[in-house]
Structures are given as structure tokens and as C-alpha cells.
Amino acid sequence: MTMGNDSSVTEFILVGLTDQPELQLPLFFLFLVNYVVTVMGSLCLMNLICLNSHLHTPMYFFLFNLSFIDLCYSSVFTPRMLLSFILERNIISFTGCMTQLFFFCFFVSSECYVLTAMAYDRYVAICKPLLYPIAMSPQVCSLLMSGSYVLGLAGAVVHTGCMMGLMFCGSNIINHYMCDIFPLLQLSCSSTYVNELVVSVIVGTVIIVSSLIIFISYALILFNILHIQSAQGWSKAFSTCSSHIITVGLFYGFGLLAYVKPSSAGSVGKGKFFSVFYTNVVPMLNPLIYSLRNKDVRIALQKTLKRITT
């Protein structure tokens, strides 16, 4: 049977995170707990934002979308990852693999843009407080989020389209727990030059543009903070930015580590290890970071629990 891209490979075998039998069951339960915490944490944070009117602000609108994206992109690959720990052969169809790649690229790219929008929101809130209601109006916030999803969708379409244009006629064993770009490129028996160029241009543009905006936003915030006289003003400024800075550092830090020099087999193996952090650990930590370090969210949680229990 031949696929639409003239490939003789109709299915792939996902190696998973490790091939050591003694680690399979412990890792299954570890990542199952991780996934349950991620789903529950994201859903709880989203519900808190919806149910409490004092959280209906631009900052929490962006946080709602961040939690939604974390929930979705964890669900794209984690169930398949859990299967790899309990099945002897974790098989995924060519169509299923391309679908997983598409949604993974879509949600990861969208998260980059959402984190960038959150940095801009903090800049306006701290440096231009009088203009904040206008600069971050509901229309502007909706436009920023729509743009984040549209740009993420465009990148995913290009990545997936280029991948489907390749020939896969040799090995069908993917050295990963999901259908990621570089492990798939290693299996192609046709030229991957265009794909690598597309990855370099799109990913490079996303990282450079988003990182530059985030860096400039926080540079201006820092400059503004240095001119604040009161200790209370310093504390308030840092408290509103610290959660976002931690999230950005974890997401971009582990993301870059996962894709440093991905062309060799050894680097793919190392990238697979680091990818666990930005695909599993960071989505789990985000709700905790924004709830434990945020007074408004803690108050909303207390009010919601009080409503439920009374």
C-alpha cells in the first residue's frame, strides 16, 4: 500500500523514552501521574479564571490560553508515550504520525507567541499603566491571541506539508516517543535539504522574534523599576513578572537544549531526554507556578472552594 507522498512506509514504530525493561513500569506510573497533574492543574486554573470576575483581566486571559495550550499539547503525545512503556511495539500509522506532528508544531509555536504577548502585557502594565486599559483592550487581547493561533497554524501547516513531501522507504523505527521533526528526517530516503532550511527559517524566526520582544519588554520593565522609589512598588513589579520569567526560562531553556545539534543520532537521543522537560515537566509546573506565586489566584481558589463547600 502506498501513501500519497509515494512512500512505501505506511506506519512507524516509536522506540519510546527508553528500551530498558526494568524502567518501563516505573516510568509509566511516573508519567501517568505527571499527565494527571498537568490535566487537573490546567483545568483547575482555567475554571478559576472563568468563575472569578476579578480574574477577568488581560493577564489572566493570556494565562487561560497558556493553560489551554499546555493541556492540548500534552494530550497530543503523552497518551502515546504511555503506551510505549506497556506495549512491546508502539505502532503509529503514517497519517497518525503526521497528525501528531501537525498538532505538536501548532501548539508549541502558539505557546511561544502567547508567552511573547504576556511579556508585552507586563511591559504595558508596569511602564504605561495609564494607557493600559486602551493598549490592552479586549479587542487588542483577542487580536494578539488570534494572531498567536494563526501564526502557529501557519507554521504547523508548512512543517507538516514539507514532511509529507519526503520519501520514507527504509527503516520505520523512530528514535523518539513522539513524531518529532528531526527523528523523522533521519528516516527519509530523499533529500531533506528543503525541510532543514524550512525548520531553520521558521523556528529561527519564531525564537529570535519572540525572544527579542520578551528581552526588550523586560529590559524596559527593569529600567522602569530602577526608577521606582518605594519598596512596595519594587515588590509589586517583581511579583507580577516573576512567574512569567520562570515559565519563559524553563520553556525556552529546555526547548533549546532539546534541539541543539539534532543531526546526529547521539544528539537526537540527548534531545529526546531534554524534550521530556519542555513537553511534560513545564506544562505540569505552569499551573503551580502561577497559582502558588500569585495572590489573586490563591484568593480565587479560596473563594471557589468556599462556594463549593457552603
Stockholm file with secondary structure:
# STOCKHOLM 1.0

chainA/1-310         MTMGNDSSVTEFILVGLTDQPELQLPLFFLFLVNYVVTVMGSLCLMNLICLNSHLHTPMYFFLFNLSFIDLCYSSVFTPRMLLSFILERNIISFTGCMTQLFFFCFFVSSECYVLTAMAYDRYVAICKPLLYPIAMSPQVCSLLMSGSYVLGLAGAVVHTGCMMGLMFCGSNIINHYMCDIFPLLQLSCSSTYVNELVVSVIVGTVIIVSSLIIFISYALILFNILHIQSAQGWSKAFSTCSSHIITVGLFYGFGLLAYVKPSSAGSVGKGKFFSVFYTNVVPMLNPLIYSLRNKDVRIALQKTLKRITT
#=GR chainA/1-310 SS CCCTTSCSCCEEEECCSCCCHHHHHHHHHHHHHHHHHHHHHHHHHHHHHHHCGGGCSHHHHHHHHHHHHHHHHHHHHHHHHHHHHHCSSEEEEHHHHHHHHHHHHHHHHHHHHHHHHHHHHHHHHHHCGGGHHHHTCHHHHHHHHHHHHHHHHHHHHHHHHHHHTSCCCSCCEESSSSCCHHHHHTTCSSCCHHHHHHHHHHHHHHHHHHHHHHHHHHHHHHHHHTTCCSHHHHHHHHHHHHHHHHHHHHHHHHHHHHTSSTTSHHHHHHHHHHHHIIIIIHHHHHHHHHHHTCHHHHHHHHHHHHHHHC
#=GC SS_cons         CCCTTSCSCCEEEECCSCCCHHHHHHHHHHHHHHHHHHHHHHHHHHHHHHHCGGGCSHHHHHHHHHHHHHHHHHHHHHHHHHHHHHCSSEEEEHHHHHHHHHHHHHHHHHHHHHHHHHHHHHHHHHHCGGGHHHHTCHHHHHHHHHHHHHHHHHHHHHHHHHHHTSCCCSCCEESSSSCCHHHHHTTCSSCCHHHHHHHHHHHHHHHHHHHHHHHHHHHHHHHHHTTCCSHHHHHHHHHHHHHHHHHHHHHHHHHHHHTSSTTSHHHHHHHHHHHHIIIIIHHHHHHHHHHHTCHHHHHHHHHHHHHHHC
//
